[in-house]
Amino acid sequence: MARRKFIAGNWKMNLDRKGAVALAEGLVKAAANVVGCDIAVCPPACYLEAVGQIVKGSNVALGAQNVYHQANGAFTGELSTAMLLDLGCKYVILGHSERRHVLGETDAEINKKVIAALDAGLIPILCVGELLAEREAGNTMSVIRTQFDGSLAGVSREKLKTVVIAYEPVWAIGTGKVASPAQAEEVHLGLRKIIAERYNNEIAQIVPIQYGGSVKPDNAVDLLGQPNIDGALVGGAALKVDQFMGIVAGA
Ligand code: PEP
């Protein structure tokens, strides 16, 4: 079964309200005739509502950059899955390298969020990826395997079918250093083998695996042309309509 390409923009902690609204409006217009590729944007939480109003009913879906696993209560500063659904979110990015390495999130914490998101009907975009030192030590696949097992513990076969995985080598995020198509494809194929081992081959063929790390219009075609690369999670280039749509065109 052919997997649909999926391009998602992670706006991180960028833009102001005016900029977020203008970017969303530009993308909705530019994406109006796109077929055969799913598109999502993940604005900062404080602009989810404004962006959600703009993308509603369009070709552009809404995603959040994080969620908390508890349903409600005394968790200052956090947002629940129900709140994200209320705002119109379909996706939530979980386990992004900045949350793992800057904010200290562990696989166990990410796992609770993945389970809460799936239980609520949100689609997690689960990020995994190695540090440069881990790659240089030859540990890329063991790092990915540990993150996969830890983040997805207890996730059933049926639930895994709705998860999106993003392979994001940490050394390629926001650095301008992109993994070569062959380097990325090797890990994507390795991830599919892990899914087949842990679940089964049918599910391994269903789960979309995005690549993330300095994706730009000029490298998108080669990356997205690899058999196991099903889309991109885009940071910097997601902040400009023409660059983001250039990547969508590459898909
Ligand atoms: C990201 O934020 O997930 C990312 C891949 O960023 P960039 O495209 O800027 O490397």
Residues whose N, C-alpha, C, O or C-beta is under 5 A from the ligand:
A	BS01	PEP	N10 A172 I173 G174 T175 G212 G213 S214 V215 L233 V234 G235 G236 A237
